[in-house]
Amino acid sequence: MTTSLDVTDFGAVPGGRGDAAPAIVAALQAATARAGRVTVRFPPGEYHLWPDGAPRRELYVSNTVGDDPAWRDKTIAVLVEAADDLVISGAGARLVLHGLQTTFAVIDSRRVRIEGLEFDFAVPTVVDATVVDAGVTAGRAFRVISVPEATLFSVEGRSVRWHGEPIGAGAYAWEGYDALEYSQVHDPAGGRTRRAPNPLFDRVRKATRVGRRTIRLDYDHGEAPADAGLVYQMRRTTRDHPGGLVLDSAAVTLSGVVFRFLHGFGIVAQASRDVGIESCEFRTPPGTGRHSAGFADFVQFSGCSGRAVVRDCLFDGPHDDPVNVHGTYLRVAGQPGPRTLELEYAHPETAGIPQFAPGDRVEIVDRETLLPIAVAAVERVRQPSGRDHDVPLRTIVVTVGSALPGGLSGRAAVENVTRTPSVHLARNVFRNVPTRGVLVTTRRKVLIEDNRFERTGMSAVYVSGDATEWWESGPVRDLTVRGNEIVEPGGPAVFVDPRNPGSDPAHPVHHGVVVEGNRFVLDGVPALDAKDTGGLRFRDNAIAHVGVPAWDLVLRSCPGADVGPGEGGAPLRIMEESRDRPL
């Protein structure tokens, strides 16, 4: 039997301007206290959620702010904790967040489904500035920029101060000046977004507010701007919150949810099992002048297991990768015993997260080659909890069940290979992406099929793995890319690029990559660029080159590659190592 609860019974008023956060907290607490299946309903209408009434939790999340004490506590608009068999349903309900918040978090829960809700921010933390006019008058250049209704600003001398809403005692939720810390450029006419310099605030002589949403910038030079119509997307760089969070949970599904903006680092599924994202939309509200739907990535699976499924979604307008699936390499910092390793988080944006449980299988790899040195089972571990700072946040001490080789300190990294998911990405659309469309590094089965990638700033599909930079593990063993349409990517359409400084042609890093039945429209880049990949197969793909010609395939240290002709028997041009040969 299903119990149904309505947020209006707890004081939420659809269409009201009051803070709905306390009512939502009460409704969800009541739902988790009930036995059996419970549905929490949001009637249609707009709900405003302020940080003062929202729950806060100390949490450490992959690729955010690491162990920075300034951002230990995360404010969460919709928090589900310790739930079992819960549905949150809200077709026609729009949740507007104020300040800096995580849209939702599902923590320590099982069988949770969130469907139909729409999330947005009253004041997004990215500024989208459109150049509506530009030219030269009296020998001096000028631009007129327009910003969306939701963007708050003031003109102060020759600078523009961007800011969020007043929160608490009157301080702004966030603020910054001019180009902020990071910029990218969106071309609405060309349907392309790229990382590029921002000239808006270079050599400004005068800044003038000329309308409610428009600013004129006059310069001390006479070089005519040639960027009318472009949108400069500007933000700070601190990923203080995850955009959404699924933590230590299982069987969690997002269905038909609309994300108009995600502050921080996207939706992170961390240490969770069987997470699905289906028929969701990541896109700004049409007609608002807003183009940035995400502060960074849209979706990331970190240290997950079971199945990671993303299907029938629209990804439009992130500031980083729409989908990223990976584990985490930990650097071996010490070897206090024959079966004990002291490990450390190497990247400053990831720390404080538990990585192991007794019985988990770990693989120790050489950082130079990314090739395995040893495999062992975890017996015991001393590590952070991910919920507090009572123990060191950057180090883990793990003891395994068998003796390990010596000399691992400094030269080796460790991956938990138990926490690696299988992946299915199907029928999604990726557009206005400045980076890669999909990043994936997992040794279990990966199927990327029937997606459309439109003019990604870099590769459409990127396979990496590294123990030197982002420390995102690990090797690919069974990856199929089929039936996709990849249109004019900014880098190799499919890029298999392990970041191993030392390469051993006899022992490749990745294996089992199949690229078949795709349609590529390419401008100056190959359909496939692969390095240190064994048993690669490339068959029955349609390749059309427009603009700048390029190789069809680039293969570097790829033993046993099986490359067939293109669609209809068309010959392919291949660059293999330093030699080229038509096939």
URJO-V39232 format. One record per residue. N is the residue number from 1. RES is the residue in three letters. SS is DSSP state (helix for helix, strand for strand, loop for the rest). PSI is psi as a letter, one per 30 degrees, with the letter a starting at -180 (999 if undefined). Layout:
n=N res=RES ss=SS psi=PSI
n=N res=RES ss=SS psi=PSI
This chain:
n=1 res=MET ss=loop psi=k
n=2 res=THR ss=loop psi=k
n=3 res=THR ss=strand psi=k
n=4 res=SER ss=strand psi=k
n=5 res=LEU ss=strand psi=k
n=6 res=ASP ss=strand psi=k
n=7 res=VAL ss=helix psi=f
n=8 res=THR ss=helix psi=f
n=9 res=ASP ss=helix psi=f
n=10 res=PHE ss=helix psi=g
n=11 res=GLY ss=loop psi=f
n=12 res=ALA ss=loop psi=k
n=13 res=VAL ss=loop psi=j
n=14 res=PRO ss=loop psi=k
n=15 res=GLY ss=loop psi=f
n=16 res=GLY ss=loop psi=l
n=17 res=ARG ss=loop psi=f
n=18 res=GLY ss=loop psi=l
n=19 res=ASP ss=strand psi=j
n=20 res=ALA ss=loop psi=f
n=21 res=ALA ss=helix psi=e
n=22 res=PRO ss=helix psi=e
n=23 res=ALA ss=helix psi=e
n=24 res=ILE ss=helix psi=e
n=25 res=VAL ss=helix psi=e
n=26 res=ALA ss=helix psi=e
n=27 res=ALA ss=helix psi=e
n=28 res=LEU ss=helix psi=e
n=29 res=GLN ss=helix psi=e
n=30 res=ALA ss=helix psi=e
n=31 res=ALA ss=helix psi=e
n=32 res=THR ss=helix psi=f
n=33 res=ALA ss=helix psi=f
n=34 res=ARG ss=loop psi=k
n=35 res=ALA ss=loop psi=l
n=36 res=GLY ss=loop psi=a
n=37 res=ARG ss=loop psi=k
n=38 res=VAL ss=strand psi=k
n=39 res=THR ss=strand psi=k
n=40 res=VAL ss=strand psi=k
n=41 res=ARG ss=strand psi=k
n=42 res=PHE ss=loop psi=j
n=43 res=PRO ss=loop psi=l
n=44 res=PRO ss=loop psi=k
n=45 res=GLY ss=strand psi=l
n=46 res=GLU ss=strand psi=k
n=47 res=TYR ss=strand psi=k
n=48 res=HIS ss=strand psi=k
n=49 res=LEU ss=strand psi=j
n=50 res=TRP ss=loop psi=k
n=51 res=PRO ss=helix psi=f
n=52 res=ASP ss=helix psi=e
n=53 res=GLY ss=helix psi=g
n=54 res=ALA ss=loop psi=l
n=55 res=PRO ss=strand psi=l
n=56 res=ARG ss=strand psi=k
n=57 res=ARG ss=strand psi=k
n=58 res=GLU ss=strand psi=j
n=59 res=LEU ss=loop psi=k
n=60 res=TYR ss=loop psi=k
n=61 res=VAL ss=loop psi=k
n=62 res=SER ss=loop psi=k
n=63 res=ASN ss=loop psi=g
n=64 res=THR ss=loop psi=c
n=65 res=VAL ss=loop psi=g
n=66 res=GLY ss=loop psi=b
n=67 res=ASP ss=loop psi=g
n=68 res=ASP ss=loop psi=j
n=69 res=PRO ss=helix psi=f
n=70 res=ALA ss=helix psi=f
n=71 res=TRP ss=helix psi=g
n=72 res=ARG ss=loop psi=e
n=73 res=ASP ss=strand psi=k
n=74 res=LYS ss=strand psi=k
n=75 res=THR ss=strand psi=k
n=76 res=ILE ss=strand psi=k
n=77 res=ALA ss=strand psi=e
n=78 res=VAL ss=strand psi=j
n=79 res=LEU ss=strand psi=k
n=80 res=VAL ss=strand psi=k
n=81 res=GLU ss=strand psi=k
n=82 res=ALA ss=loop psi=h
n=83 res=ALA ss=loop psi=l
n=84 res=ASP ss=strand psi=j
n=85 res=ASP ss=strand psi=i
n=86 res=LEU ss=strand psi=k
n=87 res=VAL ss=strand psi=k
n=88 res=ILE ss=strand psi=j
n=89 res=SER ss=strand psi=k
n=90 res=GLY ss=loop psi=h
n=91 res=ALA ss=loop psi=k
n=92 res=GLY ss=loop psi=f
n=93 res=ALA ss=strand psi=k
n=94 res=ARG ss=strand psi=k
n=95 res=LEU ss=strand psi=j
n=96 res=VAL ss=strand psi=j
n=97 res=LEU ss=strand psi=k
n=98 res=HIS ss=loop psi=k
n=99 res=GLY ss=loop psi=b
n=100 res=LEU ss=loop psi=j
n=101 res=GLN ss=loop psi=l
n=102 res=THR ss=strand psi=k
n=103 res=THR ss=strand psi=e
n=104 res=PHE ss=strand psi=l
n=105 res=ALA ss=strand psi=k
n=106 res=VAL ss=strand psi=j
n=107 res=ILE ss=strand psi=k
n=108 res=ASP ss=loop psi=h
n=109 res=SER ss=loop psi=l
n=110 res=ARG ss=strand psi=k
n=111 res=ARG ss=strand psi=i
n=112 res=VAL ss=strand psi=k
n=113 res=ARG ss=strand psi=k
n=114 res=ILE ss=strand psi=k
n=115 res=GLU ss=strand psi=k
n=116 res=GLY ss=loop psi=f
n=117 res=LEU ss=loop psi=l
n=118 res=GLU ss=strand psi=k
n=119 res=PHE ss=strand psi=k
n=120 res=ASP ss=strand psi=l
n=121 res=PHE ss=strand psi=k
n=122 res=ALA ss=loop psi=e
n=123 res=VAL ss=loop psi=j
n=124 res=PRO ss=loop psi=l
n=125 res=THR ss=loop psi=g
n=126 res=VAL ss=strand psi=k
n=127 res=VAL ss=strand psi=k
n=128 res=ASP ss=strand psi=j
n=129 res=ALA ss=strand psi=j
n=130 res=THR ss=strand psi=k
n=131 res=VAL ss=strand psi=j
n=132 res=VAL ss=strand psi=f
n=133 res=ASP ss=strand psi=k
n=134 res=ALA ss=strand psi=l
n=135 res=GLY ss=strand psi=a
n=136 res=VAL ss=strand psi=k
n=137 res=THR ss=strand psi=k
n=138 res=ALA ss=loop psi=h
n=139 res=GLY ss=loop psi=g
n=140 res=ARG ss=strand psi=k
n=141 res=ALA ss=strand psi=l
n=142 res=PHE ss=strand psi=l
n=143 res=ARG ss=strand psi=k
n=144 res=VAL ss=strand psi=k
n=145 res=ILE ss=strand psi=k
n=146 res=SER ss=strand psi=k
n=147 res=VAL ss=strand psi=l
n=148 res=PRO ss=loop psi=l
n=149 res=GLU ss=loop psi=e
n=150 res=ALA ss=loop psi=f
n=151 res=THR ss=loop psi=k
n=152 res=LEU ss=strand psi=k
n=153 res=PHE ss=strand psi=l
n=154 res=SER ss=strand psi=k
n=155 res=VAL ss=strand psi=k
n=156 res=GLU ss=strand psi=j
n=157 res=GLY ss=loop psi=b
n=158 res=ARG ss=loop psi=g
n=159 res=SER ss=strand psi=l
n=160 res=VAL ss=strand psi=k
n=161 res=ARG ss=strand psi=j
n=162 res=TRP ss=strand psi=k
n=163 res=HIS ss=strand psi=l
n=164 res=GLY ss=loop psi=a
n=165 res=GLU ss=loop psi=l
n=166 res=PRO ss=strand psi=k
n=167 res=ILE ss=strand psi=k
n=168 res=GLY ss=loop psi=b
n=169 res=ALA ss=loop psi=g
n=170 res=GLY ss=loop psi=f
n=171 res=ALA ss=strand psi=l
n=172 res=TYR ss=strand psi=k
n=173 res=ALA ss=loop psi=e
n=174 res=TRP ss=loop psi=l
n=175 res=GLU ss=strand psi=l
n=176 res=GLY ss=strand psi=l
n=177 res=TYR ss=strand psi=k
n=178 res=ASP ss=loop psi=c
n=179 res=ALA ss=loop psi=g
n=180 res=LEU ss=loop psi=b
n=181 res=GLU ss=loop psi=f
n=182 res=TYR ss=strand psi=k
n=183 res=SER ss=strand psi=l
n=184 res=GLN ss=strand psi=l
n=185 res=VAL ss=strand psi=k
n=186 res=HIS ss=strand psi=k
n=187 res=ASP ss=strand psi=j
n=188 res=PRO ss=loop psi=e
n=189 res=ALA ss=loop psi=e
n=190 res=GLY ss=loop psi=f
n=191 res=GLY ss=loop psi=h
n=192 res=ARG ss=strand psi=k
n=193 res=THR ss=strand psi=k
n=194 res=ARG ss=strand psi=l
n=195 res=ARG ss=loop psi=k
n=196 res=ALA ss=loop psi=l
n=197 res=PRO ss=loop psi=l
n=198 res=ASN ss=loop psi=j
n=199 res=PRO ss=loop psi=g
n=200 res=LEU ss=loop psi=e
n=201 res=PHE ss=loop psi=g
n=202 res=ASP ss=loop psi=k
n=203 res=ARG ss=loop psi=h
n=204 res=VAL ss=strand psi=k
n=205 res=ARG ss=strand psi=e
n=206 res=LYS ss=strand psi=k
n=207 res=ALA ss=strand psi=k
n=208 res=THR ss=strand psi=k
n=209 res=ARG ss=strand psi=j
n=210 res=VAL ss=loop psi=f
n=211 res=GLY ss=loop psi=l
n=212 res=ARG ss=loop psi=e
n=213 res=ARG ss=loop psi=g
n=214 res=THR ss=strand psi=k
n=215 res=ILE ss=strand psi=k
n=216 res=ARG ss=strand psi=k
n=217 res=LEU ss=strand psi=j
n=218 res=ASP ss=strand psi=k
n=219 res=TYR ss=strand psi=l
n=220 res=ASP ss=loop psi=g
n=221 res=HIS ss=loop psi=l
n=222 res=GLY ss=loop psi=g
n=223 res=GLU ss=loop psi=j
n=224 res=ALA ss=loop psi=k
n=225 res=PRO ss=loop psi=k
n=226 res=ALA ss=loop psi=h
n=227 res=ASP ss=loop psi=g
n=228 res=ALA ss=loop psi=k
n=229 res=GLY ss=loop psi=f
n=230 res=LEU ss=strand psi=l
n=231 res=VAL ss=strand psi=k
n=232 res=TYR ss=strand psi=k
n=233 res=GLN ss=strand psi=j
n=234 res=MET ss=strand psi=k
n=235 res=ARG ss=strand psi=l
n=236 res=ARG ss=loop psi=l
n=237 res=THR ss=loop psi=f
n=238 res=THR ss=loop psi=j
n=239 res=ARG ss=loop psi=i
n=240 res=ASP ss=loop psi=f
n=241 res=HIS ss=loop psi=l
n=242 res=PRO ss=loop psi=k
n=243 res=GLY ss=loop psi=e
n=244 res=GLY ss=strand psi=l
n=245 res=LEU ss=strand psi=k
n=246 res=VAL ss=strand psi=j
n=247 res=LEU ss=strand psi=k
n=248 res=ASP ss=loop psi=h
n=249 res=SER ss=loop psi=l
n=250 res=ALA ss=strand psi=k
n=251 res=ALA ss=strand psi=h
n=252 res=VAL ss=strand psi=k
n=253 res=THR ss=strand psi=k
n=254 res=LEU ss=strand psi=k
n=255 res=SER ss=strand psi=k
n=256 res=GLY ss=loop psi=g
n=257 res=VAL ss=loop psi=k
n=258 res=VAL ss=strand psi=k
n=259 res=PHE ss=strand psi=j
n=260 res=ARG ss=loop psi=f
n=261 res=PHE ss=loop psi=k
n=262 res=LEU ss=strand psi=j
n=263 res=HIS ss=loop psi=k
n=264 res=GLY ss=loop psi=b
n=265 res=PHE ss=loop psi=h
n=266 res=GLY ss=loop psi=a
n=267 res=ILE ss=strand psi=j
n=268 res=VAL ss=strand psi=j
n=269 res=ALA ss=strand psi=j
n=270 res=GLN ss=strand psi=k
n=271 res=ALA ss=loop psi=h
n=272 res=SER ss=loop psi=l
n=273 res=ARG ss=strand psi=k
n=274 res=ASP ss=strand psi=i
n=275 res=VAL ss=strand psi=k
n=276 res=GLY ss=strand psi=k
n=277 res=ILE ss=strand psi=j
n=278 res=GLU ss=strand psi=k
n=279 res=SER ss=loop psi=h
n=280 res=CYS ss=loop psi=l
n=281 res=GLU ss=strand psi=k
n=282 res=PHE ss=strand psi=j
n=283 res=ARG ss=loop psi=k
n=284 res=THR ss=loop psi=l
n=285 res=PRO ss=loop psi=k
n=286 res=PRO ss=loop psi=k
n=287 res=GLY ss=loop psi=g
n=288 res=THR ss=loop psi=f
n=289 res=GLY ss=loop psi=f
n=290 res=ARG ss=loop psi=k
n=291 res=HIS ss=loop psi=f
n=292 res=SER ss=loop psi=j
n=293 res=ALA ss=loop psi=f
n=294 res=GLY ss=strand psi=k
n=295 res=PHE ss=loop psi=f
n=296 res=ALA ss=loop psi=b
n=297 res=ASP ss=loop psi=l
n=298 res=PHE ss=loop psi=e
n=299 res=VAL ss=strand psi=k
n=300 res=GLN ss=strand psi=k
n=301 res=PHE ss=strand psi=j
n=302 res=SER ss=strand psi=j
n=303 res=GLY ss=loop psi=h
n=304 res=CYS ss=loop psi=l
n=305 res=SER ss=strand psi=a
n=306 res=GLY ss=strand psi=b
n=307 res=ARG ss=strand psi=k
n=308 res=ALA ss=strand psi=j
n=309 res=VAL ss=strand psi=k
n=310 res=VAL ss=strand psi=j
n=311 res=ARG ss=strand psi=k
n=312 res=ASP ss=loop psi=h
n=313 res=CYS ss=loop psi=l
n=314 res=LEU ss=strand psi=k
n=315 res=PHE ss=strand psi=j
n=316 res=ASP ss=strand psi=j
n=317 res=GLY ss=loop psi=h
n=318 res=PRO ss=loop psi=l
n=319 res=HIS ss=loop psi=g
n=320 res=ASP ss=loop psi=a
n=321 res=ASP ss=loop psi=k
n=322 res=PRO ss=loop psi=e
n=323 res=VAL ss=strand psi=k
n=324 res=ASN ss=strand psi=k
n=325 res=VAL ss=strand psi=k
n=326 res=HIS ss=strand psi=l
n=327 res=GLY ss=strand psi=a
n=328 res=THR ss=strand psi=k
n=329 res=TYR ss=loop psi=k
n=330 res=LEU ss=strand psi=k
n=331 res=ARG ss=strand psi=k
n=332 res=VAL ss=strand psi=j
n=333 res=ALA ss=strand psi=f
n=334 res=GLY ss=strand psi=l
n=335 res=GLN ss=strand psi=i
n=336 res=PRO ss=strand psi=f
n=337 res=GLY ss=strand psi=l
n=338 res=PRO ss=loop psi=f
n=339 res=ARG ss=loop psi=g
n=340 res=THR ss=strand psi=k
n=341 res=LEU ss=strand psi=k
n=342 res=GLU ss=strand psi=k
n=343 res=LEU ss=strand psi=l
n=344 res=GLU ss=strand psi=k
n=345 res=TYR ss=loop psi=k
n=346 res=ALA ss=loop psi=f
n=347 res=HIS ss=loop psi=k
n=348 res=PRO ss=loop psi=f
n=349 res=GLU ss=loop psi=g
n=350 res=THR ss=loop psi=k
n=351 res=ALA ss=loop psi=l
n=352 res=GLY ss=loop psi=g
n=353 res=ILE ss=loop psi=k
n=354 res=PRO ss=loop psi=k
n=355 res=GLN ss=loop psi=f
n=356 res=PHE ss=loop psi=l
n=357 res=ALA ss=loop psi=l
n=358 res=PRO ss=loop psi=k
n=359 res=GLY ss=loop psi=f
n=360 res=ASP ss=loop psi=k
n=361 res=ARG ss=strand psi=k
n=362 res=VAL ss=strand psi=l
n=363 res=GLU ss=strand psi=k
n=364 res=ILE ss=strand psi=k
n=365 res=VAL ss=strand psi=l
n=366 res=ASP ss=strand psi=k
n=367 res=ARG ss=loop psi=f
n=368 res=GLU ss=loop psi=e
n=369 res=THR ss=loop psi=f
n=370 res=LEU ss=loop psi=g
n=371 res=LEU ss=loop psi=k
n=372 res=PRO ss=strand psi=k
n=373 res=ILE ss=strand psi=e
n=374 res=ALA ss=strand psi=l
n=375 res=VAL ss=strand psi=k
n=376 res=ALA ss=strand psi=l
n=377 res=ALA ss=strand psi=k
n=378 res=VAL ss=strand psi=k
n=379 res=GLU ss=strand psi=e
n=380 res=ARG ss=strand psi=l
n=381 res=VAL ss=strand psi=k
n=382 res=ARG ss=strand psi=j
n=383 res=GLN ss=loop psi=l
n=384 res=PRO ss=loop psi=l
n=385 res=SER ss=loop psi=f
n=386 res=GLY ss=loop psi=f
n=387 res=ARG ss=loop psi=f
n=388 res=ASP ss=loop psi=l
n=389 res=HIS ss=loop psi=h
n=390 res=ASP ss=loop psi=f
n=391 res=VAL ss=loop psi=l
n=392 res=PRO ss=loop psi=k
n=393 res=LEU ss=loop psi=f
n=394 res=ARG ss=loop psi=f
n=395 res=THR ss=strand psi=k
n=396 res=ILE ss=strand psi=k
n=397 res=VAL ss=strand psi=k
n=398 res=VAL ss=strand psi=k
n=399 res=THR ss=strand psi=k
n=400 res=VAL ss=strand psi=l
n=401 res=GLY ss=loop psi=g
n=402 res=SER ss=loop psi=l
n=403 res=ALA ss=loop psi=k
n=404 res=LEU ss=loop psi=l
n=405 res=PRO ss=loop psi=l
n=406 res=GLY ss=loop psi=l
n=407 res=GLY ss=loop psi=g
n=408 res=LEU ss=loop psi=f
n=409 res=SER ss=loop psi=k
n=410 res=GLY ss=loop psi=f
n=411 res=ARG ss=loop psi=f
n=412 res=ALA ss=strand psi=l
n=413 res=ALA ss=strand psi=l
n=414 res=VAL ss=strand psi=k
n=415 res=GLU ss=strand psi=k
n=416 res=ASN ss=strand psi=j
n=417 res=VAL ss=loop psi=f
n=418 res=THR ss=loop psi=e
n=419 res=ARG ss=loop psi=i
n=420 res=THR ss=loop psi=k
n=421 res=PRO ss=loop psi=l
n=422 res=SER ss=strand psi=l
n=423 res=VAL ss=strand psi=k
n=424 res=HIS ss=strand psi=j
n=425 res=LEU ss=strand psi=j
n=426 res=ALA ss=strand psi=k
n=427 res=ARG ss=loop psi=h
n=428 res=ASN ss=loop psi=l
n=429 res=VAL ss=strand psi=k
n=430 res=PHE ss=strand psi=k
n=431 res=ARG ss=strand psi=l
n=432 res=ASN ss=loop psi=h
n=433 res=VAL ss=loop psi=k
n=434 res=PRO ss=loop psi=f
n=435 res=THR ss=loop psi=b
n=436 res=ARG ss=loop psi=l
n=437 res=GLY ss=loop psi=e
n=438 res=VAL ss=strand psi=k
n=439 res=LEU ss=strand psi=k
n=440 res=VAL ss=strand psi=k
n=441 res=THR ss=loop psi=j
n=442 res=THR ss=loop psi=k
n=443 res=ARG ss=loop psi=f
n=444 res=ARG ss=loop psi=l
n=445 res=LYS ss=loop psi=k
n=446 res=VAL ss=strand psi=k
n=447 res=LEU ss=strand psi=j
n=448 res=ILE ss=strand psi=j
n=449 res=GLU ss=strand psi=k
n=450 res=ASP ss=loop psi=h
n=451 res=ASN ss=loop psi=l
n=452 res=ARG ss=strand psi=k
n=453 res=PHE ss=strand psi=j
n=454 res=GLU ss=strand psi=j
n=455 res=ARG ss=loop psi=h
n=456 res=THR ss=loop psi=k
n=457 res=GLY ss=loop psi=f
n=458 res=MET ss=loop psi=b
n=459 res=SER ss=loop psi=l
n=460 res=ALA ss=loop psi=e
n=461 res=VAL ss=strand psi=k
n=462 res=TYR ss=strand psi=k
n=463 res=VAL ss=strand psi=j
n=464 res=SER ss=loop psi=c
n=465 res=GLY ss=loop psi=j
n=466 res=ASP ss=loop psi=l
n=467 res=ALA ss=loop psi=h
n=468 res=THR ss=loop psi=f
n=469 res=GLU ss=loop psi=d
n=470 res=TRP ss=loop psi=f
n=471 res=TRP ss=loop psi=h
n=472 res=GLU ss=strand psi=j
n=473 res=SER ss=strand psi=l
n=474 res=GLY ss=loop psi=b
n=475 res=PRO ss=loop psi=l
n=476 res=VAL ss=loop psi=k
n=477 res=ARG ss=loop psi=f
n=478 res=ASP ss=loop psi=i
n=479 res=LEU ss=strand psi=k
n=480 res=THR ss=strand psi=k
n=481 res=VAL ss=strand psi=j
n=482 res=ARG ss=strand psi=k
n=483 res=GLY ss=loop psi=g
n=484 res=ASN ss=loop psi=l
n=485 res=GLU ss=strand psi=j
n=486 res=ILE ss=strand psi=j
n=487 res=VAL ss=strand psi=j
n=488 res=GLU ss=loop psi=h
n=489 res=PRO ss=loop psi=l
n=490 res=GLY ss=loop psi=f
n=491 res=GLY ss=loop psi=a
n=492 res=PRO ss=loop psi=k
n=493 res=ALA ss=loop psi=e
n=494 res=VAL ss=strand psi=j
n=495 res=PHE ss=strand psi=j
n=496 res=VAL ss=strand psi=j
n=497 res=ASP ss=strand psi=i
n=498 res=PRO ss=loop psi=k
n=499 res=ARG ss=loop psi=h
n=500 res=ASN ss=loop psi=j
n=501 res=PRO ss=loop psi=e
n=502 res=GLY ss=loop psi=k
n=503 res=SER ss=loop psi=k
n=504 res=ASP ss=loop psi=j
n=505 res=PRO ss=loop psi=f
n=506 res=ALA ss=loop psi=f
n=507 res=HIS ss=loop psi=i
n=508 res=PRO ss=loop psi=l
n=509 res=VAL ss=loop psi=e
n=510 res=HIS ss=strand psi=l
n=511 res=HIS ss=strand psi=l
n=512 res=GLY ss=loop psi=h
n=513 res=VAL ss=strand psi=k
n=514 res=VAL ss=strand psi=k
n=515 res=VAL ss=strand psi=j
n=516 res=GLU ss=strand psi=k
n=517 res=GLY ss=loop psi=g
n=518 res=ASN ss=loop psi=l
n=519 res=ARG ss=strand psi=j
n=520 res=PHE ss=strand psi=k
n=521 res=VAL ss=strand psi=j
n=522 res=LEU ss=strand psi=k
n=523 res=ASP ss=loop psi=j
n=524 res=GLY ss=loop psi=g
n=525 res=VAL ss=loop psi=l
n=526 res=PRO ss=loop psi=l
n=527 res=ALA ss=loop psi=e
n=528 res=LEU ss=strand psi=k
n=529 res=ASP ss=strand psi=j
n=530 res=ALA ss=strand psi=k
n=531 res=LYS ss=strand psi=k
n=532 res=ASP ss=loop psi=h
n=533 res=THR ss=strand psi=k
n=534 res=GLY ss=strand psi=k
n=535 res=GLY ss=loop psi=g
n=536 res=LEU ss=loop psi=k
n=537 res=ARG ss=strand psi=k
n=538 res=PHE ss=strand psi=j
n=539 res=ARG ss=strand psi=k
n=540 res=ASP ss=loop psi=h
n=541 res=ASN ss=loop psi=k
n=542 res=ALA ss=strand psi=k
n=543 res=ILE ss=strand psi=k
n=544 res=ALA ss=strand psi=k
n=545 res=HIS ss=strand psi=k
n=546 res=VAL ss=loop psi=k
n=547 res=GLY ss=loop psi=b
n=548 res=VAL ss=loop psi=k
n=549 res=PRO ss=loop psi=l
n=550 res=ALA ss=loop psi=l
n=551 res=TRP ss=loop psi=l
n=552 res=ASP ss=loop psi=e
n=553 res=LEU ss=strand psi=k
n=554 res=VAL ss=strand psi=j
n=555 res=LEU ss=strand psi=k
n=556 res=ARG ss=strand psi=j
n=557 res=SER ss=loop psi=h
n=558 res=CYS ss=loop psi=i
n=559 res=PRO ss=loop psi=k
n=560 res=GLY ss=loop psi=g
n=561 res=ALA ss=loop psi=k
n=562 res=ASP ss=strand psi=j
n=563 res=VAL ss=strand psi=j
n=564 res=GLY ss=loop psi=l
n=565 res=PRO ss=loop psi=l
n=566 res=GLY ss=loop psi=a
n=567 res=GLU ss=helix psi=k
n=568 res=GLY ss=helix psi=g
n=569 res=GLY ss=helix psi=g
n=570 res=ALA ss=loop psi=k
n=571 res=PRO ss=loop psi=l
n=572 res=LEU ss=loop psi=k
n=573 res=ARG ss=strand psi=k
n=574 res=ILE ss=strand psi=k
n=575 res=MET ss=strand psi=j
n=576 res=GLU ss=strand psi=j
n=577 res=GLU ss=loop psi=b
n=578 res=SER ss=loop psi=g
n=579 res=ARG ss=strand psi=l
n=580 res=ASP ss=strand psi=k
n=581 res=ARG ss=strand psi=k
n=582 res=PRO ss=strand psi=k
n=583 res=LEU ss=loop psi=999
